[in-house]
């Protein structure tokens, strides 16, 4: 019997849902024996109160996204819910509306609602989306994360906060100081759970979960993937959860163009700069903080307006960089993998993998910053000669058969990277007289002039 629901849709528009199907738990495809039927729902039909639905309508949001259509009704009914959908699919309102509707005002320092997120930027984004809706119910909401003076968090908590959106580290710091007590939490949300696992936050997350009070609480867990480590959280910290999955019509790798460029080390920065000149907005990923700082300086030397984002920066610097990038004051953002998840930035034309990602999952997370909300996008990998084997292995795991093309920074086609019709040379294979590939001729051995070779002593 089917136990979990899934929607198969194109996520380009929140207003056309395609068809709703029932899907077996744990299945990687929609089974043949599951029923399919069209849906057409509203927030009110899902159980959202009239005041919150009106607040949404005032912001131009009148119909749910697929993940919202699947999960909100169960969450409103008090069920624990596990939702799986890729980043940018509307998960914030999927957990935010039930959270706000279920809660009442709390005592200072003892919030009733808790949302755990992996990054500061995601905490800010969730707060920006939900705070206006919380105000409709006279609920106070605060984003608590590291990188800012702790006194700012303390001031908010002392005024009284009903819902806390927090990164695990800062929340634990405040908990150990006695400034926040999570024992009265009635509604818990784990957002981007797989990302918290990837970033090594499992011990901190479990510390928070162990300090929740003995009274029953409702748990909502949202993630782009529900793999083994996330399943560990589900088994231990949820109670008979209902699982919902949004299955996109296209795989993530098929929703964008992929370019793999073989380049030379001395030409690498210039190639990245040439690509950036041809598009409106580009996001460049590197592996280290020091590499990010160095690359921004080099790109500025090439005349590119660039900003940097990594975990070693003060929060006001990170906020300023994000604002400059989203408003178009800078055309390029250089980031470490901290930006690979949770950042909702529209109109990123090209994602450039300046350094290869750690694995194929990281490639998808990074590349997923482009081709969002039905828009086109391009993911470009810059590959040095000693990285070819590593990149080829990753391409096989992703099922990508795009050719590896050698380019130089003075080629005009680099500025056409975002066109979707980027010209590529045809692969030419020399053949012998029998049609089999011919072996390249071996170079003749060089002999010293004047006779046979002699071994020098």
Secondary structure, 3 states (H helix, E strand, C coil): CCCEEEEEECCCCCCCCCEEEEECCCCCCCCCCCCEEECCCCCCCCCCCHHHHHHHHHCCCCCCCHHHHHHHHHHHCCCCEEEECCCCCCHHHHHHHHHHHHCCCCECCECCEEEEECCHHHHHHHHHHHHHHHHHCCCCEEEECCCCCHHHHHHHHHHCCCEEEEEHHHHHHHHHHCCCCCCCCCEEEECCHHHHHHCCCHHHHHHHHHCCCCCCCEEEEEECCCCHHHHHHHHHHCCCCEEEEEEECCCHHHHCEEEEEECCHHHHHHHHHHHHHCCCCEEEECCCHHHHHHHHHHHHHCCCCEEEECCCCCHHHHHHHHHHHHHCCCCEEEECHHHCCCCCCCCCCEEEECCCCCCHHHHHHHHCCCCCCCCCCEEEEEECHHHHHHHHHHHHHHCCCCCEEECCCCCHHHHHHHHCCCCCCCCCCCECCCCCECCCCCCCCCCCCCCCCCCCC
